[in-house]
Amino acid sequence: MSAAAHWKHQQAGGSNKREKHDRPLPAFCKDCLERRKDDDDPQALCETCATFRLDGDGESDKTLATWYSKIDQSAVERIQLLNTFLNEHYPSSVEPEVYLARHMSLFMNLPLVDISSPMMSSAVDTLCLAHLGTNRKDQRLLHASQTAYGRVLASIMQAVSGKGGKKQYTPRDVIASCLLMSVYNDGSPGEIRARNYATHLFGAAQYAQACGPNCLDPERPFDQKVLMWVRFQTLFVCAAKRKKFFWEERRWRDKEDRFPPGGSRDWFPLLVPLPGMLERSDPFLKINAATPPRLQQVFKLCVELDSYRERLLSWVETDFAGRPGIAAITDPENFDFEIEEHCFITTSSTFTTFHVFVNPAHAMRCIVSWILALISDCTLLRLIRTYPAATTFLKRSFHEIEQKAYFTACDICKSVYYYSVLNSLAYAHMLYVFIDLTKTFFEEYGGEKEIGWCQACMIATKLRIERPSKDESGKGSTRRRGTLCRVGDLLGGFERACRYRSGPVVRPRDCEATQQIEGG
């Protein structure tokens, strides 16, 4: 009985228990049973059956049947569902760029850990039933996934509140379940999907911060993946929410010494201060603030934002040194005209050269650095508009900082050439979010040509996302493989950060601190 059929059997009032007249559970897989039924070669067994079958005088079948009967049938069904889910999202033959996702994904380690706790088992049921129900267009499976989702939320609330007497869940159960629920969107309405990712991921980060660094052990493979996922993806959510990122604390960053060596060891610590600086900037930008800010705090923050941008861009320039780097539209051989973005960018004169990265990891490091540098610049520009005297503490004028931000936005646009080649839908969704952010900047900057370019590029990217992929023969088409990356759900989340001209500005009459600045 398949996993879906088993669940439907239960809903119809069926039972998992075998009646007395039922045959004992077989000691062989389906293929071996067929071979034995045909009496062709009753001794021929597959490798798995040969491994588990006991040698003896006929007692092996009974022993193995007894062993099978002690297995929790619901656990078997859950593993079958999880296997189907993982085969869909992590096939054996994948594009090279998917390695980056595998490197941080905790899903690949789920079969190796104990998921028998009510919270973890419900979290796995939520994802797997939603996945199966969506593929089969079965509303009963989708409703079952929503029921399991409700059980997860109830368990998380119980764990967070500390109610329920004896401690039932470990911090790892709570954090991992929150991460799993952050990618749950198959069975929920559209308006809920957009909030799921940020809400659950931010909740996982807050709970981890409250429990402390010792709640997860990076020496354990599953815990390490949980930490790596929280560390990387929460950075984007905290930047969008403008809330301090807990990885900025030294006690958490020390965990990185026990991660596998890689290019992010030196790079990632440069990124983490930005969300905290965004949170600190918000009180200085409020209209009619109850308490005028201290000028030294404003000026210090401006200097920090300026230095942050310089460190990131300096790192990118060093990372790009000696790399193969340019694709020009004057050379058609550099472009694949089956890719929607390539068809567009070769017909536009707004950008005539594009970045070529060494590999997806290199591309990720560069574009994330540019994105965060752009957000930093726009925040700095907002502060300077509010407190013009802050430029006396900086090395650059308002116009010079704006020009620097413009070149950074252009670098992001020039990454479209490489990102659109990557087959994974995760990169397509990320590209859509990043180009939308640069479009917002160009609207503030007044770049009409660049705005039009971004709009057309987003249309091309959306068409590529919706386009069916070719099958293995290259002739027919098949449904595109889905993605578990939910960064695309942050679409529009960075708009506020890039509105440095059109947003409200504290006028001298609104803030005593500004009057002091203007008065010298």
NORQUI-V608423 format. One record per residue. RES is the residue in three letters. D_FIRST is the distance of its C-alpha to the first C-alpha in whole Angstrom. Layout:
# NORQUI-V608423
RES&D_FIRST, RES&D_FIRST
This chain:
# NORQUI-V608423
MET&0, SER&4, ALA&7, ALA&8, ALA&6, HIS&6, TRP&10, LYS&10, HIS&9, GLN&12, GLN&14, ALA&14, GLY&16, GLY&13, SER&13, ASN&11, LYS&13, ARG&13, GLU&16, LYS&19, HIS&18, ASP&14, ARG&14, PRO&15, LEU&12, PRO&13, ALA&16, PHE&15, CYS&13, LYS&11, ASP&15, CYS&17, LEU&15, GLU&16, ARG&20, ARG&20, LYS&19, ASP&22, ASP&24, ASP&26, ASP&26, PRO&24, GLN&25, ALA&24, LEU&22, CYS&21, GLU&22, THR&20, CYS&19, ALA&23, THR&24, PHE&21, ARG&22, LEU&25, ASP&28, GLY&30, ASP&30, GLY&27, GLU&26, SER&24, ASP&21, LYS&21, THR&22, LEU&19, ALA&17, THR&19, TRP&19, TYR&15, SER&15, LYS&18, ILE&15, ASP&15, GLN&11, SER&12, ALA&14, VAL&11, GLU&9, ARG&13, ILE&14, GLN&11, LEU&12, LEU&16, ASN&15, THR&15, PHE&18, LEU&20, ASN&19, GLU&20, HIS&23, TYR&24, PRO&24, SER&25, SER&28, VAL&30, GLU&33, PRO&36, GLU&36, VAL&33, TYR&34, LEU&36, ALA&33, ARG&31, HIS&34, MET&34, SER&30, LEU&29, PHE&25, MET&25, ASN&26, LEU&23, PRO&21, LEU&24, VAL&25, ASP&24, ILE&22, SER&22, SER&24, PRO&24, MET&25, MET&24, SER&20, SER&21, ALA&23, VAL&20, ASP&17, THR&20, LEU&20, CYS&17, LEU&16, ALA&19, HIS&19, LEU&15, GLY&17, THR&20, ASN&19, ARG&17, LYS&19, ASP&17, GLN&20, ARG&17, LEU&16, LEU&19, HIS&21, ALA&18, SER&19, GLN&23, THR&22, ALA&21, TYR&24, GLY&26, ARG&25, VAL&26, LEU&30, ALA&30, SER&30, ILE&32, MET&35, GLN&35, ALA&35, VAL&38, SER&40, GLY&39, LYS&39, GLY&36, GLY&38, LYS&37, LYS&36, GLN&32, TYR&32, THR&33, PRO&35, ARG&33, ASP&30, VAL&32, ILE&33, ALA&30, SER&28, CYS&31, LEU&31, LEU&27, MET&28, SER&31, VAL&28, TYR&26, ASN&27, ASP&24, GLY&24, SER&27, PRO&30, GLY&33, GLU&36, ILE&33, ARG&32, ALA&36, ARG&36, ASN&33, TYR&34, ALA&37, THR&37, HIS&34, LEU&36, PHE&39, GLY&38, ALA&36, ALA&40, GLN&42, TYR&39, ALA&40, GLN&44, ALA&44, CYS&42, GLY&44, PRO&44, ASN&43, CYS&40, LEU&38, ASP&39, PRO&39, GLU&39, ARG&35, PRO&33, PHE&31, ASP&34, GLN&36, LYS&33, VAL&33, LEU&37, MET&37, TRP&35, VAL&37, ARG&40, PHE&40, GLN&38, THR&40, LEU&43, PHE&43, VAL&42, CYS&45, ALA&47, ALA&46, LYS&46, ARG&49, LYS&49, LYS&49, PHE&47, PHE&47, TRP&46, GLU&50, GLU&51, ARG&52, ARG&50, TRP&46, ARG&48, ASP&49, LYS&45, GLU&45, ASP&47, ARG&44, PHE&42, PRO&41, PRO&45, GLY&45, GLY&47, SER&46, ARG&48, ASP&51, TRP&50, PHE&48, PRO&50, LEU&53, LEU&50, VAL&49, PRO&53, LEU&52, PRO&50, GLY&53, MET&55, LEU&54, GLU&54, ARG&57, SER&59, ASP&57, PRO&60, PHE&63, LEU&61, LYS&61, ILE&64, ASN&66, ALA&65, ALA&66, THR&67, PRO&69, PRO&67, ARG&69, LEU&70, GLN&70, GLN&66, VAL&66, PHE&68, LYS&66, LEU&63, CYS&64, VAL&65, GLU&62, LEU&60, ASP&62, SER&62, TYR&58, ARG&58, GLU&61, ARG&59, LEU&55, LEU&57, SER&59, TRP&56, VAL&55, GLU&58, THR&58, ASP&54, PHE&55, ALA&58, GLY&58, ARG&55, PRO&54, GLY&55, ILE&56, ALA&54, ALA&57, ILE&56, THR&59, ASP&57, PRO&55, GLU&53, ASN&52, PHE&49, ASP&46, PHE&47, GLU&43, ILE&43, GLU&44, GLU&46, HIS&48, CYS&49, PHE&50, ILE&52, THR&54, THR&55, SER&56, SER&60, THR&59, PHE&57, THR&58, THR&57, PHE&53, HIS&52, VAL&50, PHE&49, VAL&48, ASN&44, PRO&42, ALA&43, HIS&46, ALA&46, MET&44, ARG&47, CYS&49, ILE&48, VAL&47, SER&50, TRP&52, ILE&50, LEU&51, ALA&54, LEU&54, ILE&53, SER&56, ASP&59, CYS&58, THR&58, LEU&61, LEU&63, ARG&62, LEU&64, ILE&67, ARG&67, THR&67, TYR&69, PRO&71, ALA&73, ALA&70, THR&71, THR&74, PHE&72, LEU&70, LYS&71, ARG&70, SER&71, PHE&68, HIS&69, GLU&68, ILE&65, GLU&64, GLN&64, LYS&62, ALA&59, TYR&60, PHE&59, THR&56, ALA&55, CYS&56, ASP&54, ILE&51, CYS&51, LYS&52, SER&49, VAL&47, TYR&48, TYR&46, TYR&43, SER&42, VAL&42, LEU&39, ASN&35, SER&33, LEU&33, ALA&34, TYR&38, ALA&38, HIS&37, MET&40, LEU&42, TYR&42, VAL&43, PHE&46, ILE&47, ASP&47, LEU&49, THR&52, LYS&52, THR&53, PHE&55, PHE&57, GLU&58, GLU&60, TYR&61, GLY&62, GLY&61, GLU&60, LYS&60, GLU&57, ILE&55, GLY&55, TRP&54, CYS&51, GLN&50, ALA&50, CYS&48, MET&45, ILE&45, ALA&44, THR&42, LYS&40, LEU&40, ARG&38, ILE&35, GLU&35, ARG&35, PRO&32, SER&32, LYS&32, ASP&29, GLU&30, SER&32, GLY&34, LYS&35, GLY&32, SER&31, THR&27, ARG&26, ARG&28, ARG&26, GLY&26, THR&28, LEU&28, CYS&32, ARG&33, VAL&37, GLY&37, ASP&37, LEU&40, LEU&42, GLY&45, GLY&45, PHE&48, GLU&50, ARG&52, ALA&53, CYS&54, ARG&56, TYR&60, ARG&62, SER&61, GLY&60, PRO&62, VAL&65, VAL&67, ARG&70, PRO&74, ARG&74, ASP&71, CYS&71, GLU&74, ALA&72, THR&73, GLN&76, GLN&77, ILE&76, GLU&78, GLY&81, GLY&80
